[in-house]
């Protein structure tokens, strides 16, 4: 069981950067894979990046080379570093605790409340 709280969402300019944080609690955190999702109004929630309990990462094509997911297990925190921001990155960003099977991330039932990222043109 994992409880998640996202933070760090802000207004940013195109070409700028932000770092999102997801603070986790629960004894299973260090054995849980984590993913960042985003959802724009009226659109589905899409996986952005994932990281396994051992540190293996994967990224969706639109963010490859721009975003970096990492985890600091000593702080029970997962990060999403977002560089070279684009207006289409505007969305609510959610973190999720799930399972990595090979290169696939399978979301679990643990979601944060989300943090708003807005990128101006």
C-alpha positions as CSV (number, residue, x, y, z in Angstrom):
1,X,0.0,0.0,0.0
2,X,1.4,3.4,-1.1
3,X,0.1,6.9,-0.5
4,X,1.3,9.6,-3.0
5,X,1.4,13.4,-3.0
6,X,2.6,15.4,-6.1
7,X,4.0,18.9,-6.0
8,X,6.1,21.2,-8.1
9,X,3.6,22.1,-10.9
10,X,3.9,25.7,-12.1
11,X,3.5,28.1,-14.9
12,X,6.5,28.0,-17.2
13,X,7.6,29.4,-20.5
14,X,8.2,27.3,-23.6
15,X,11.8,26.1,-23.5
16,X,11.9,26.3,-19.8
17,X,12.1,23.6,-17.1
18,X,10.3,22.3,-14.0
19,X,10.9,19.4,-11.6
20,X,7.9,17.6,-10.2
21,X,8.1,15.6,-7.0
22,X,6.0,12.7,-5.7
23,X,6.3,11.9,-2.0
24,X,5.4,8.4,-1.2
25,X,4.5,6.7,2.1
26,X,4.1,3.1,2.9
27,X,6.3,0.1,3.6
28,X,6.0,-1.3,0.1
29,X,7.5,1.8,-1.7
30,X,11.0,0.4,-2.3
31,X,9.6,-2.6,-4.0
32,X,7.0,-0.7,-6.1
33,X,7.5,0.6,-9.6
34,X,6.5,4.2,-10.2
35,X,5.1,6.1,-13.1
36,X,4.2,9.6,-14.1
37,X,1.1,10.2,-16.1
38,X,-0.5,13.4,-17.5
39,X,-4.0,14.3,-18.5
40,X,-5.1,17.4,-20.4
41,X,-8.8,18.6,-20.2
42,X,-11.1,16.3,-22.2
43,X,-8.3,13.8,-23.0
44,X,-7.2,10.5,-21.6
45,X,-4.6,10.0,-19.0
46,X,-1.3,8.9,-20.7
47,X,1.8,7.4,-19.3
48,X,4.8,9.8,-19.5
49,X,7.6,7.9,-17.8
50,X,8.2,4.9,-15.5
51,X,10.9,3.6,-13.2
52,X,11.2,0.2,-11.7
53,X,12.2,-0.6,-8.2
54,X,15.7,-1.3,-9.4
55,X,16.0,2.0,-11.4
56,X,15.1,0.9,-14.9
57,X,13.4,3.7,-16.8
58,X,11.2,4.1,-19.8
59,X,9.7,7.1,-21.6
60,X,6.9,7.9,-23.9
61,X,8.0,9.1,-27.3
62,X,6.8,12.8,-26.9
63,X,9.1,13.3,-23.9
64,X,12.2,11.3,-24.8
65,X,15.3,13.3,-24.6
66,X,13.5,16.1,-22.6
67,X,12.1,14.5,-19.4
68,X,14.0,12.4,-16.8
69,X,12.4,10.2,-14.1
70,X,14.3,9.3,-11.0
71,X,13.8,8.1,-7.5
72,X,15.5,8.8,-4.2
73,X,14.5,5.9,-2.0
74,X,16.2,7.5,1.1
75,X,13.6,10.3,0.8
76,X,10.7,8.1,-0.5
77,X,10.4,10.5,-3.4
78,X,10.1,10.1,-7.2
79,X,11.0,13.0,-9.5
80,X,10.2,14.1,-13.0
81,X,12.7,16.6,-14.4
82,X,11.1,18.3,-17.4
83,X,13.3,20.3,-19.7
84,X,12.7,22.0,-23.0
85,X,9.0,22.4,-22.2
86,X,6.4,22.8,-24.9
87,X,2.9,24.1,-24.7
88,X,1.6,20.6,-25.4
89,X,3.1,19.5,-22.1
90,X,0.4,21.4,-20.4
91,X,-1.6,19.0,-18.3
92,X,-2.3,17.7,-14.8
93,X,0.5,15.4,-13.8
94,X,-0.1,12.4,-11.6
95,X,2.2,9.8,-10.1
96,X,1.2,6.2,-9.7
97,X,2.5,3.1,-7.9
98,X,2.4,0.0,-10.1
99,X,4.4,-2.9,-11.5
100,X,7.0,-3.2,-14.3
101,X,6.8,-6.4,-16.3
102,X,9.8,-6.4,-18.7
103,X,9.6,-3.0,-20.4
104,X,5.9,-2.5,-19.6
105,X,4.5,-0.4,-16.8
106,X,1.2,-1.7,-15.4
107,X,-0.5,1.0,-13.2
108,X,-1.8,0.1,-9.8
109,X,-4.6,1.6,-7.8
110,X,-2.3,4.2,-6.0
111,X,-2.7,7.7,-7.4
112,X,-1.8,11.1,-6.2
113,X,-4.1,14.1,-6.5
114,X,-2.1,15.6,-9.3
115,X,-0.2,18.8,-9.9
116,X,-0.9,21.4,-12.7
117,X,1.7,22.2,-15.2
118,X,1.0,25.1,-17.6
119,X,3.5,26.0,-20.4
120,X,2.9,29.3,-22.2
121,X,3.9,29.8,-25.8
